[in-house]
């Protein structure tokens, strides 16, 4: 047999390298094959250095923003946690899911509240095909670490919704304690009965929950580094109870009170979360995975009133003012997104699902994530079609400034309808991010147009509306 001539070998080599070049792209990163979704609980929009804070120390998250895209007008799908988590995993508005309240709730009073609450589910339905299930169908290893809050045993835990691994994911919304043995109790609002909970069954004396969950996340990455993986690191922090490492907390206590943006314990918890993000990113770099991993960082609602100051935004978690629903969002798509890109287009939790599918190169599932829009075009420096964003919160809670409301954001305009009174408030968010100037009386045509669109959307998603409460006797 004759040996192939050198010219033939060279031609084959050129063809081979040309194919690789077309697939990968010269000077670019390899295709994205992994996804890390980091969800923080109750992290306020202004609670990061890259968002303008000089009090909170977040160098690792700031570095993530500097190497990816930071969204200035990102929104949680709800002003409380469980509905936003459901929206992230399903791509649907909470109102469409009929999961519009934190679980298990229980803040409504039969005699003190003028309206009856809208009905809502107390778990994420198994019929929903979650993002984790979609990726597992494609051969992904799927891991969940941290706060779940979308149902409990025996049917509604992360392992029933597409996750192969579940660490610390239970039905409760706050840890028993942030230090081992992680036990605590909670009073059910409607009955006053105590529920004893333990976030993790094992650990070491002095172990801190944020650090432990970070270790579990990096362990998952290491154990599944040879195959595509989807990791959802869902920290219980920075939700109450406000419990931090004392050495770290003391540094914030030394800041003069006038310059403290929030409570020192909360600030120390934010810093621990930042270190957790740094640990995850360092692990990806160590394993050579950082250039082929999509990283998404966001929060489930705005900052808690008694923990942080959400200025310049108005109000806090539990409200549909900007302080309750506008949240940080950072997305790092290596090799595609310009480093340090700032995106001002309004986006929402529902968009995570289709964005992940597009970045990974899988067909979209519009029948599932029907209320989400892929942000791929924005991450490439382009634009997306104009659209309206909606909120439906037919509930009461005990957070300051809270009220049952519906909301539409359309371009610069935001209309809030207060369900008890039927009053509409209108704000120009481009000129008035703090929602200090209600323009409803001055712009009746805008109010009427947005109100019609809000009502039409409520019909479309079959939002459960509030009704008069015949048992109401007054406050």
N, C-alpha and C positions, 0 to 999 in steps of 0.2 A: 504494500500500500504506500502510495506516495504521501509525503508530508505536505500539509497545506503551505502554500507559499506565504512569505512574510507579508506581502501586500494584502492577501486575503485575510490574514489574522488582524492586520491593522484596520481593515474595513469593518470586520465584525466588532472590534473593540469600539470603533467610532459609533456604530449603530447602537451598541449596548449602552455606552455612556450618554448618547443622545437621548435614548429612552429614559434613562434615569434623570437626566437634566430636565426633560419635559415634565416628569412626575414630581420632582422635588423643587426644581427651579434653582438656577445657579445663584449662589450667594444668599439663598433664602433658607428658612427652617424647613425641616421635614414636615409632612402633613400632620395635623393635630390628630392624636389618637386617644388622649386621656382628658378627663374633665375633673376639676376640683371646684366644688361649689361651697363657699364659706358663707354661712348665714349667721349673723350676730343678732342677739335678742335685745331689743330696746336701744340700739345704738342710734343716737341723734344725728341729724344731718350735719350739724356743725361741730361734731365731736372728734374730728380728725385734723391733723396738721394740714393735710392737702385740701381740706375744706375751710381753712382759715383760722383754726384754733391755735393759739400760742400757749395754751394751758395743758391740753392733753398731749402726751408724748407718744407719737405713732410713727416712728421712722420706717418701720417695715411696711406698713400699709401705704405710707407716702411713697416709698420706693416702688410698690406695686403700681400705684397710679402713674408714676413717672415712666414706667415701662409699658403702660397700657393706655386704656381710655377711661376717663373719669366723666361720669354723667351728672351734670349739675341739676337736672330736672327729673331725677328718678323718683318713682313713687312706689310705696308699698300698696298692695291691692286692698288693704284694710288698715284701720287705725289700731287694731289689736292683732295678736300673733297668729292664732290658729287659721283664720281665713287666708292670711297672706301665705302661709306655708302650703295650704291647699292649692292656692293659685300658682305658686312656683312649680309644684309637682304635676299639675294638670293642665296648665295653660288656660284655665277658665276663670272668669270672674267669680268671686265668692257668691254673689247673688244667683248666678246660674247654677252653682253647685248646691245652693241653699245651705251654705256653711258660712254664715255671716257674723258669728260671734265666737269669742274665745271659749274654750271648753274647760269645764262643763258649764261655765257662766253662773247664773244664779243671782244676778244683781237686781232683777226686776221685782217690784213690790206690787202686790195686788191692790193695795189701798193708796199708795203714795204716788203712783205713776198714772198720768192722764190717759196714756195709750197702752194697749196690749202690744207686747213685742211681736215682731215677725217670727214665724216658726223657723227653726234651724236644726240641722243635723248635728249630732254629737260625735261623729267620726267621719273620716274620709271614706266614701263608698268604695267597696272592693271592685265595683264595676268600672271605675275610672282606670284607664291605662296610664299609669304614671310615667314620668320621664325615666325613672329607674327601670321600670318594666320594658319600656321601649328600647333602652340601651342593652338590657340583659338579653333581649331577643336578638341583638346583633353580636352577642358573644362577650359582652363586657362583664367583668367582675364589678359588683356593685356593693358599696359599703356606706353605712350610715353611722355617724358618731355624734352623740349629743342629744339635744332636745327634739322630741318628736311632736307631742301635743296634738295628735290627729286621731286619737282613739287608743284603746288599750287592749289588754288581753281579754278573751283568747283569740280575737279575730282581726284586730285592727292595728297591729304593730308594724314597724318598718319591714319585717320579714314577710309580711302578708301583702306588701305593696311594692315588691320588686327588688328589695335589698337582700343580698346574700348574707351580709354581716350587719349586725345591729349591736352597738355598744351604747348603753345608757339611754336608749330611746324608749320612753314610757308614755303613759297618758298625761302625766302632770306637766304643768307649765313652768315650774320653778324647782330648783333642786332642794332637797331637804336641807342641805348645808353645802357650802363650797369647800369645806375641809373634811377629810376622812374622819368618821365613817359615813359622811354624806347623809345623815338622817335628820329628819325634822317632821313637823306636823303642819297641817293646814286646816282651817275651819271652813266648812262648807257654808257659803253665805245664807242659803235658804233654811238650813237646819241648825247651824252652829256646831254640828258634830265634827269631831277631830278626825282627820285622815293622817295616818302616819306613813311617811314615804322615805325610801332610801334609793338614791339615784344610782349608786353602784354598790355591789355586794362585797367587793374586795378592795384592797388598797393598803397603804402604809400610814402609820401615824404621822401627821403633819402634811400629808399629801394634799395638793391643791387641785380642785376639779378642772380648772382651765388647763393646767399643765398636763393633767392625766389625759384629758380628751385630746390634747395636742399629741401626746405620745401614742395614743391609740390610732390617730389619723396617720402619723408617719409610719407606724407599724403596718397599717393596711397598705400604704404605698409600697413599702419594701417587699411585702409578701406577694404583691400582685404586679410588680414592675415588669415582668416578662410578658404580660398580656394587657390589652386595653382595659382601663378601669374608670369607673365613675365613683368619686368619693364626695359625699355630702357631709361636711364638717359643720354641725349645727350647734354652736356654743349655747349653753344656758346663759352665760354672761352676755350682756351686762345687766341682766334682769335682777331684781331683788331676790334674796336678801343681799344687801351691799356688804360683802365680806371680801377683804383683800389681804394680801401679804403685808404684815405690819411694817416691815422695813421699807417697802415701797410706798405705803400709805403715808408714812411720816414725811417723806420728801414733799408730798403735795400739801400736807398740813403746814409746812413751813412757808408756803406761798401766802402772801398777805391776802386777807379775805376778799378785799375789793378786786383782786385779780384772779380769784378762783371762779372758773366757769361752772364748776359743779362740786359735789362733795368729794373730799379727798379719797374716800374709799372707792367711790365710783371711778375716779381718775386712775387709781391704781389698777382697778379691774380692766379698764380700757388698755392700759399699758401691758397687762398680762395677755390680753387678747392679741395685741400687736406682736408680742413675742411669739405667740402661737402661730400667727401668720408667717413670721420670719422662719420658724422651725419647719413649717410645711414647704416653703419656697426653698430653703436650704437643702432639704431632703431631695426635692426634685432636681436641683442642680447637681447634687452629689451623684445621683443615679443617672445623670445625663438625660433627664426627662423634661426639663424646664422649657425646652424649645419645641416640645411636641405635646404640651399640656395647656388646655384652655383653663384659665382661672377666673372665676366670678366671685366677687365679694359684695355683699349687700346686707341690709338690715330688714327685719320683719315689720317694723313700724317706727314712729318717731321716739324721741327721748322721753323718759319718765320724768314727770314734773318735779318730784322730790329728789331727783338724782343729778339733773343737769339743766343748764339754761339753753333753750333752743333758739335764742335770738341769733339772727334777725327774724326768724320765723315766729309766727304767732302760735301760742298754746303748746300742746304736748300730746304724748301718747293718749289714745282714747278719744281724740277729737278728729274732725275732718278739716280743721284748719291745717295749714302747711306744716306746723310743728308736729302734727300727729301722723302725717302720711308721706311727707317728702323725706327721703332717706339717701344715705350714701350708696353709690353703686360704682364699682370699678370692674372692668373686664380686660383681661390680658390675653390677646390673640397673637402669639409670637410670629414674627415674619410677615404679618399682614397689617396690623394696626400700628399707625405711627406712634412712636413713644411720646407720652405726655399729651396725647390727644384729649381735648376737652369738647364734650358734646352737650349742646344746650337743648336738644330735642327732647320733649317729654316722653318718658318710657315708663313701663310698669312691670311688676312682678310676673305677670302673665307671659311676658316676652322671653323669659329664660328658656322655656321648653323649646320653642321653635328655633331660637338662636343656637342652642347646643346642637340640634339636629343639622342645621345648615353648616355650621363650622366643621362638623365631623363628616359632612358629605352624604348624609342620609336623607331620603325623601321626607318632606314635611308631612305632618298628619293633621291637616286642618280640621278634620272631623273631631279630633281630640282637643288640640290647643286652639280652639276656635276663637278665643278672645285674646290671643297673643300674636305678636308680629316679630319675625326675626329681625334682629338688630345688625345682621351681617353687613348691610349696606352702610350703616353708620360707622361700624368698626373699620370699614375700608375707606372712610373719609367722605362718603357720599351722604345721601339723604334718603328719607322714606316718605311715603305719602302722608299728607296731613290726616289726622284722625282725632277723634274725641276720646277722652278717658273718663271712666265713670266709677262712682262709689255708691254703695247702698248699705247703710248701717241703721237698721230698724230696731235699735236696742238702747238700753240705758246702761251706764256704768258709773263708777265713783271717781273717775279722773276729773281734775279741774277743767272747766270750760266744755265738758262733754255734753252732747245732746244728740238725740236721734236725727239723722240727716241723710240726705242724698246729695251727690255732687256730680257736676260735669266740669271738666276742664277742656276748653276748646281754644287752641292757640294761646293767646295771652289772657283770655278770659276764664274766670272760674266762678261758677254759680253754686251756692250752697242753699238747699231747701231744708228748712227746719220743719220736721214732720208734725210736731205738736201744734204749731201755729199756722203752718202753710206759708210763712214768710220766706222770701227769697233775698239773699245777699249776693252782691256782685262785686268782684275784685279784678283789677287789672294787675296781674302778677308781674308784668314787665316793669311797671312803674311803682308797684306797691307790693313787694314780696312779703311784707309784714302784715298784709291784709288789714290795714288801719282805716282805709277809706272805702266805705260801702257806696258803690255807685248805682245801686238799683234804682233809686228815684230819678237819677239823671239820665240813665240809659235804659228806658223801659222796653225799647225794641230788642235790645240785646238780651234782656231778661226773658222776654216772651219767647224768643227764638231758642235760647238754651233750655228753658223750661220745657218746651215741646219736645226737644231732643232727649232730655232726661226722662220724660214720661214715656216716650216711645221706646227707649232702651229698657226701662223697667218692664214694659209689656213683653218685649222681645226675649229677655232672659227669664221671664216669669218670676220676677222679684216678689217675695212675699211682703205685702204691705202691712203697716200697722193699722189697727182698728181701735175704735173708742173702747175704753175700759169701763164697763158698767159698775165695777167695784170701787172705782176711784172716789176717795173722800177728801183728798187734799194732803198737802205735805204735813 
